[in-house]
Amino acid sequence: ENHPCCLDGSVKSSPLWRNSNVQLFLVKLCIGMIDAGKAYNTANKQFVNGIRELAQQSTKDEVIEVGNSILFDQAQRSIKCQLQTFVKEDLRKFKEAKKQFDKVSEEKEAALIKNAQAPRNKQHEVEEATNSLIATRKFFRHIVLDYVLQINVLQSKRRSEILKAMLSFMYAHLTFFHQGYDLFSELQPLMKLLVGQLDQLVVDGAKEKRDMEQKHSTIQQKDFSNDDTKLEYNVDADNGIAMEGYLFKRASNAFKTWNRRWFSIQNNQLVYQKKFKDNPTVVVEDLRLCTVKHCEDIERRFCFEVVSPTKSCMMQADSEKLRQAWIKAVQNSIATAFRDDAEVSRRSTSTGSLDSGGEPKEKTLKGESALQRVLAIGGNTTCCDCGQPDPRWASINLGITLCIQCSGIHRSLGVHFSKVRSLTLDTWEPELLKLMCELGNGVINHIYEARREELGARKPHPGDPRHEIEAYIRAKYVERRFVRRPSDEELKMKVVNLSTRVKRLSNGNSEILSPRPPQPNPKARPSSASSESAAPKPTASLCKEMVVFCEPKEYSPGLQLFWASCSCSLPDMAEALAHGAEVNWINTEDDKRTPLIMAVHGGSLVTCEFLLQNGANVNQMDTNGRGPLHHATILGHTGQVCLFLKRGANQNAADIDDQTPLTIAVEAANADIVTLLRLAKMNEEMREAEGPYNPSGDETYQDIFQDFTQMASHDPEKLNRFQTYDSQKQ
């Protein structure tokens, strides 16, 4: 029963009034209303999701789409918006009034206690306590009246708001179902036709049942005393799965436990699942790089091993017959992949996207897929070379998207020209995905097809013969026939502009190029704040040592690549490589630095990734004996340190001052880099100790490096905390 709170009882503030009104009418009703509101919001969301799923089943039916849209809109406005406004505004005011009431109640209790404790023989204390009690009581009565008013207003408004919302929602449903009734009335002739078709389906179903019973009886008569699950390698399977079945897999942890998993060979990959709903985990991303062999030197029977350049996977079949079948299936898959037949290539995209990660714990991209992000770049929705829509492959060192046929041709060129990767099946590291988004088909075609129309060369179209497309691709990327060679003056202007851009960035305290990094110590190390990696800000001692562009002895594409790497301009870097720049070009006029070292000073993780994908030497040193890992450690670029260690950088190399990257990081008190270097060293020692049984290293090491990679790409500020601390000390 909802009756107004008693005003007289509220002024007296008796315990009976407090329990009966505040707790009963206030706490229970409000908490109940909030809980009911939350439950209703949850149910309403589920209801709306149900409407969306229903709408997806009939996306081409405009009548149903309009009806669902109207109901969805009415539900949002009548229920969610009104009740949320009531909870956020009216209930918030009530909570503020309650806080004030509780505070004044405590003050009144304190005044009563103080008045009771006042000694009889100290008149001034008695008067002070009495006056305080009178003032507190007066203020309390004023607050409690306001509080009771808020309670009654909230109760009254609660009833009207909920009823109003429900009434609107009921009208929305009435309109929706009335429209549905009208629609179904028009469908009566079709429904009569469906009755006849349904009768035919019943007859067909009965016939299929008789056939299945006959097959069942035939199978029961067979001898299963020596049963082996029948496995056949079927390269022409409709679902793209050439072979599948249960195998035991030996884990890569320290205990070497065996677990039963569902394995399958699909799209030139070996994958497995623990449960049907789980995303497949990729064991081998490209079977062409693998070999398979029997394992007779372990205690378990029927074992075989798939070995790739980076790791190996030990598996066990249930019988010798099944082991031979799996070994043959893997060998046939390798042979089929090498033939690179067009029909096989088309099937390789039929399975869809796998959450591949090499190991079950490896983290992959969340949310928006690599395919969606790459295709969102201008020009990437069609194949870069033939214009085929909806490409599913990419060349990661060129930064372009390709159709399945062109990807096979690019793969045949060799990895020194093009490194092909699937946009749906392969793992995409964050820095590699950003590289693809920085370039794209438009940028690369502007470089590699600059003279195509001038030379009268015809660009292939979808459906053209393979040999014509292959000839065009070889002319484009291997011979670079359509690249426009710059004149000496154009090359000079390009280099000067890039060096000017670096100088402007340096003067703007954004990204600094220090010609000779100082000896690392906690007080003199440069601080940083870059969008992608840790790019240092200038200290007082460095401002006088900014690199000033001097007239070189010769302008070359290598010099363009050198300055473009420092200015983090991937299009200019791609252009320099197309013009014949050597990716490991050495600037003899600047301490024998390479483009990769300049990319470190530029502060961009993506620039370093681009150079590494195009064959940059991660261990090439300058005159001071410092490689890219040294420079990244000196500048505190944690993301770049992580990248170089993953690419095999030698952390034991010492410079001319006999300092290793670990020594520099310890002196600079950079805990993140010290952690990475020590983990990499420990993992290297573990790999040497375990030998060929665990070539990929410890799983904990893989997880930590994956976390640092994600942080360097998505939240670089977390890796800059040590540099920020240093800059504050300075």
N, C-alpha and C positions, 0 to 999 in steps of 0.2 A: 504494500500500500504506500503510495507516494503522497504524503501530506507535508505542508510547509513546516519548517523548523520553528519551534517556540521561541519568540523573541524575549519573553520574560525569563524563561529558563536560561537563555543564553547569557543574559546580563549577570545572573547569579553565578553562572559557570560552575554548577554543581557537577559532581562525578556522574550522577545519573544522566544529566543532560549531555555531558561529553560522550558517554558510552552510547546512548540511544541515538543521538543525532549525528555527531561527527563520525563515529565509526560505522554505525549502521547505514545511514543515508549517504554519507560522503564516500568513505573508503570503499565499501562493498559495491555501491552503485557505480562509482567512477572506475574502479578496477575492473568490474564486470563489463562496463561499457567499453573500456579500452581493449580488454581481451576479446570481447565479441567483435569489436571493430577490426582488430588485427586478423582474427579468424575469418571474418567476412572478406577482408581485403585479399587474404590468401586464396579463399575459395573463388573470389571474383577474378583474380588473376588466372587461376586454373580454368575458369569458365571462358575467359577471353582467349586463353591459349587454345582451348578446345575449338573455339570459333575459328581461330586462325588456321588450325590444322584442317578443319572442315573446308575452309576456303581454299586451302592449297590443293585439295582434291578436285576442285572445280574452278581453277583459275581462269578458264576461258569462258565461263558462264557469267555474263555480265549481270544478269538478273540476280543470281545468288550473291555475287560479289557486292552489289548495291545493298541488298538486304542485310548481309553480314556487316557491312561497313556502317549502316545506320544503327544497327543494334549495338555494335561495339562503341560507337560514338556516344549513344545514349547511356550505355552502362558507365562509361568513363565520367560523363558529366553528372549523371543523377546519383551515382553511388560514391565512386572514389573521390571525386573532386569535392563534393559537398561534405562528406564525412571527414575527409582529411582537413578541410578548412575548419570544421568544428573542433577537431582534436587539437590542431596546431594553435588556433587563436583563442577560443573560449576556454579550453581546458588549461592552456598556459596561463591565462589571467587568473584562473581559480588557484592554480598551484602557487602563483606568486602571493595571492592573498593568504593561502594556508601557511606559507613560510613566515609571513609577517605576523600572523596570529600565533604561531608557535613561539616566535621570538618574544612577543609581548607577554605571552603566558609565562615564559621563563623569567622575564623581568619582574612580573607581578609576584611570582613565587619567591623570588629573591628579596623583594621589598617586604613581603610578609614575614620571611625569616628574620630579616634585619630588624623589623619592628618588634618582633617577639623577643629578640635577644637584647634589646636596648635596656641598660641597667636603670633601676628606679632612681638612684641617687645622682644620675648625670642627666640634668634637665636638657642640656643642649643636644645631647645625642638622641634623647627621646623625641624632642621636637623635630630634629632632622629626619629621623626614621619615620615619624608620623607624616610629615609633609611629603616625603618621598613616596609613601604608601598611597596617600590621597591622589597625588599626581599620576602615579602608575595605574591606580584603579580607574581614574577618569579616562586615561588614554586607552586602557584595556577595554572599557565599555564601548568606546568609540570604534575600536578595531573589531571587536567581536560582532557589533551590529553590521559593520561592512562585510565581515566574513559570512555571517548568516545570509545576508542579502545575496552574496555571490553564490552561495549554495542553492538558494531557492531559484535564482535566475538560471543557473546551470541545469538544475533538474527540469525546469519548465522548458528551456530551450532544447534540452536533450530529446524530450518526447517529440516536440514539433519537428526538429531537424531530421530525425530518423524516419518519422512517418512521411515527411515530405519527400525524402530521398526514395523510400520504398515505393511511394505512390508514383513517382516519376518513372522508376524502373519497371513497375507493373504496366504502365501505359506503353513503355517501349516494347515490352514483350507482347502486349496486345497487338500493337502495330505489326511487329515482326511476324507473329504467327498468322495474323489475318492475311498478310501478303503471301505467306506460304500456302495458306488454304486456297487463295485465288490461283496461285501458280499450279498447285496439284489438280485443281479442277480442270485446268486446260490440258493436263497430261493423261486424262482418262483413256483416250484412244490408244495412246502408247502403252499404257498399263495393260490393256486388253491384248495387245500384240505380244507383250512380254509373257503373258500367261501361257500362250502357245509355245513360246521358246523355252519356258521353264519345264513344260511337260517333256519336251525333247531332251533337255538336259538330264531329267530323271531317267529316261530310257538309256541315254549314253552312259550315265553313272552306273546303272545296273550291269551294263555290258562290261565296263571296265572292272567292276568288282568280280565278275565271273572269270575274266582273264587273269586277274591277280590271284584268285584262289587256285586256278590251275597252275600258275607259276609256283605258288607256294607249295603245292603238293609235289610238283616236280623236284623242287630244291630239297624238300625233306627226304626224298628217296636217295639223294646223293650221299657218298661216303665222306664224312668230315673227320675221320680219325687222324689225318695228318694235315690239319687245316692251316693254311697261311692266308692272311688277308690278300686278296688279289690286288696287286698294284701294277699299273701300266703307265708308261711314259707316253703322254698324249700331247704333242706340241700343238695340235689343232683344237684343243678344248675351247668350248665357247666362252667359259669364264676366265680364260687366260691362265688357269692353273694347270701346269704340265703334269704335276704329281703332288700327292699329299698323303699324309698318314701320321700315326703316332710314332715318336722316337724318344729315347731317353737322351737328355743333354747334360753334359758335365758342366757345372757352374765354374766360373773363373775365380771364385773366392778362395780363401785359404783352406776351406774344408773340402773342396772339390766334390761337392754333393751332386747327386744325379737326380734330375727331375724329368717327369714325363710331359712332353709338350706336343702340340699338333703342328707338324712341319709341312711346308708346301714350297714348291718351286714355281715362281710366277714372275713374269716380266724380267727374266734374266737375274732374279734375286732369290736367295734362300731366306725364308722368313719363318717365324713360329708364333704361336699364340698359346696362352695359358687357358683362357676361356674364349668362348665364341664371341662374346661382346667386346673383348679386349682388342685394341688396335694391334695389328701384327708388328712384331719386333724384327727388324732386319738383321740377320746374322752376316750375310755377305751381300754387299750392294751391287757388285758386278762380278758374276761368275766367271767372266773371261779372264779375270786376274787370279783365279784360284786353281788349285789342284785337289784331287780327292784320292785317298789311299786307305788301304786296310791297316788296322792296328792290332797286331798280334802280341805286342809286348806288354799288355796290361792284363789284369786278372779277369776282367769281364769278357764275355764272349760276344761275338757278332758286332764288334765296334769298328767304326771307320772315322776318318778325320777329314774335314774340309779346311784347307790351309790357304790363307790369303797373305799378301805382303805385310799386313799390319797385325793380324791375329789369326788364331786357329780355333776351331770348334770341334770338340770330340762328341760323337753321337753313337748310340747303340740301338740296333734293330732287335726285333723279337726273335728272329731266326736268320740262318745263313742265307736263305732264299730272299728274304726281305732286304738284307744287307746288300746282296748283289744287285737287287733291283734299284736301290737308292744310289749306289755307286754308278751304275749304268745311266740312271736318270741325270745325275749331275754331269757326267761326261757328255751325254747327248745335249744337255742344255748349253754347255760350253761350246760345243761344236756348232750348234744352231746359232748361238749369238755371234760367233765369228763369221758365219756366212752372211749375216746382216741382210737377209732377204727382206724385201719390202713388205711382204705379207706378214712375216714374223714381227717386223717393226711396228706395224699397225696394231697388232695384238698386244704389244707391250704397254699400251696406254689404256687398255680396256678394263684394267682392274681398279683404277682410281688411285686415290691418295693413301699412302701408308705413313704411319707415324714412325718413321725409321729413325734409329738412333744408334745402331751398332750394338748397344747394350740396353737391357731393359730400363736401367735407371737414367740413361742419358736423356737430357731435356731437349725437347724440340720446340719449334715455334708454336705459340699459343694464339688463339683468336684468329685474326686474319691470316690466311694461308699465304705461302710464298707465291703461289700462282696468282692470287688476286693482287698482291702488292706489285709484282713485276709487270703484270698486264695492264696495271693502271698507268704506267708510264706511256707517254705519247709515242705512237708508232709500234708498240710492242704487241698489239692485238693480232698482228699478222706476222708470218715468218719473215725474217729480215732479208732472206735471199730469194724466195719465190713468191711471197705474198699469200701463202696458205693461211686461212683464218684459224683462230684458236690454237696457237702453238702450245706445246706441252714440254718443250726442251729448251735448254739455254746453253750458250757458250760463256762460261764464267770469266775467262780471261779477256774476252772481247766485250762482254756485257750486252749480249743480244739474245733474242728469243728465236727458236727454230722449230720447224715442223719435224715429224719423225723421219722423213726421208732426208731432209737436209742435215739433220743431226747425225745420221749414219755417214753421210759424206764428210762432215766435219770431223767425225771420229777417225775416219780413214786418213785424214791429213796428218795426224799425230798430235800429241799433247803440246808440242812446241809451237804449234799453230793455233789449235783450238782445244779447249777442255770442255767436254760436253757433260751436262748434268740434267737430270729430270726435275721439272718443276713440281711434280706431284709425288714422286717415289723417293727422292733423295732427301737427306738432312740438309737444312740450310742454316748455316751459322749467321748470326745477326750482321756481322761485318760484311759477309759475302752478299747478303740480301741488300744491304745499303749500297754496295758497289754496283749491283745490277740496276738499282734505282737512280744512281748518279749518271749512268751512261744511257743505254737504250738503243733501239734500232735507228731512231732518227739521227742521233749523234754519230753513230758508227757509219751509217750509210752516207752521211754528209762528208765523211773522210774517205771511205773506201770506194765510193761511187762518184767522186767529184767530177771525173772526166768521162763518165760512161756515155752520156748523151753526146758529148763532143766527139767521141770516138765512134759513135753509131752502134754501140753494143746493145743487144737486146737483153733485157732482164727476163729471166724465166718466169713462167706462170704456173699455178697449180695444175698438175696433170701432164706437164711436159715430160718427155723421156728423161730417164735418170742420167744418161750419159751427157745430155745437154746441160742439165743443172750442175752436174759435177764439173764439167769443163768451165762453167761460169764461176763457180765457187773457187776453183783453183786459180783462175785468172784474177779473181778479186782479192784473195787473202794470201796466196802463196807467191804469185808473181806480182801482185799489187799493181796490176796494169792500169786500173782506173784511178789511182791516187794522184792528186795534183801535187807535183813537186814544187816547193816554194823557191822563189828566187833568193839570192843572197840578201837583198835588201829586205824582203818580206821576213826572212828568217831572223835577221838582225832586229827588226821591229818587234817581232814576237818575243824574242829573248829579253829585250829591253823592257817591254811592257810587263812581262812576268816578274823580272827583278824589281821593277818599280812597285809592283803590287806587293811583293814581299817587304820592301822597305816601308811602304805605307802601313801595312799591317803591324810592322815592328814599331813604327812611331805611334801607332794607335794603341800600343800596349796590349794587342790581341794575341799575336803569335810572334815569337822572337826567334831570330837566328843568331845564335852566339857562335862566333868562329872557333873559339877555343874554350870549351867548358872549363870552369874553374875547378880546382881540387874540391871534391865533394866533402862538405861538412854541414852539420845541422843548421848553422847560422848563415852560411853563404849560398845555400841551395836555392834556385829560383822557385817561386811559387807559381801556381797555375790555376786556370779556370777556362776550360775549353768545352765546346759542345760535344765533341766526340771522344777526345782523349785529353790527357793532361798537357796542355800547351802553356809554357811558362810565361809569367809576367816579368818585366825587367826589374832588376835591383839597381841600386845606384852605381854599383861597380860595373854592371854590364852595359849601361847606357852608352858608355864611352867606347864600347867594343862592338857596336853594331856593324854588320857587314855592309860595306859600301861597294856597290857594283862598279867594277873596274872593266875597262875595255879588254876583252879577251883576245888572245892571239888569233883565234879562229871561231867563227860561229858555226855550230853543227846541230843536227837533231839531238845529239846527246846532251848538249848544253841546254837545249829547250826542255828536254826531259828533266834535267837537273833542277832548273828553276821552277818548272811546273809542279814538281814533286813537293817543293818547299811551299808553294802557294796553294797546294791542295786542289789543283785544277785537273780533274780526271779527263775531261775532253782534250785539253792541251797535251796531257801525257799520252793519251791514245793516239793523237795526231803525230806526236814525235816518234812513237814506236812504228807507226805506219810509214813514216818517212825514213825509217832505217836506223833509228836510235838503238844503241845497245843498252839493254836494261841494267847492266852492271858497269855502265860507262863511268870512268874515273876522271875527276876534275883535278888534273895535276897542278892547277894554279890555286887550288883551295884545299890544301892538306890531303889530297887524294880522296876526297869524299865522293860517295856514290849517291845516286838518286834516292836509294832507300834510307841512307843516313839523313839526307835532306828532308825526306818525308817524316822522319822522327821529329826533327826540329819544327816542321810544319804543324805537328800535333794531331794529325788526322790518322785515325785507325784505318779508315777505308783506303786512303792513299797507300799505306803500307801493304794492305791486303792486295790491292791491284798490282803492285810491283811484284809481290811474292807469287801471285798467280801467273805472272808473265815471266817467271824464272829468275827473279832477283836472288842473289846469294846472301843468305841471312848472316853469314859469318865473315863477309869481306870487310877488311879493316882500313882505317885511314892512316895517315902518317904517324899519329900518336898511338897506333896499335889498338884503337877502339873500334869495335864493330857496332852495328845497330843496337844490340843489347846493352852495350856500355852507355851509349848516348841516351837511350830510353831510361836507363836507371839513373843517370846523372840528372836528367830533367824531371824525374819522378812520374813518367808516363806509364802508369800501371797497366793500362789496357794494352799498350804496345809490348811491354815486357811479357805479358801473358801470351800474346800472339806469337812473338818470336820463339818463346820456349816451346810452344806447340809445334812450331815449324822446325825444330831441331837446332836452335841456336846453342852454341858452345858457351856454357856459363863458366867454364873453367879457364877460358882464355884471359890472359892478363895483358894490360897495356904497358906502355914504356915505363910507367911508374910502378909496375908490378901490382896493379890493383885489378881485381876481378869484379864483375858486377855485384857479387854478394858482398865483397868488402866495401864497395861504394854505398850499397843500400844500408848496410849496418851503420856506417859512419853517418849517413844522412838520417838515420832513425826512421826509415820508411818501412813500417811493419808489414804493409801489404806486399811490397816487392820482396822483402826478406822472406816472407811466408811462401810466395810463389817459387823463388829460387831454391829454397830448401826442400820444398815438396818435389820439385822437378829432379833435384839431385837424389832424393830418397827413392823416387820412382825409378830412376835410371839404375840405381843399385839393385832394387828389387827385380827389375827385368833381367839384369845380368845374372842374378842369383838363380832365378827360376828358369832361365833359358827359353827354349821354344814353347814351353807349356803356357806361358802367359805373355806373349809379345806386346800386348797393348798396355800392360802395366796394371797398377792397382785401381780398383773401381773408385775408391775414395779420392784418389788423385784426379781421376777423370771428372768426378762430380764437382770438385772444388774449382778446377780450371773452367768447367762449363759455367759455374756461378760467376766467376770473375769475367768471363766473356760476355755473359748476359748483362752484367752490371756496367761494363765498359761501354756497351752499345746503347743501353736503355737508361742507365742512371749514373753517368760518369761523375757527378758531383760527389758521390759517396767515396770514390777513389781519390778525390782531391783534398781530403780532410787534412792530411799531413802537410801538404803544400800550403793550405790556408793557415795552418798553425804556424808554419815557418814565417809566412809573410807578416803575421801579426807580431811575431817576436822581433822582426826587423823594424 
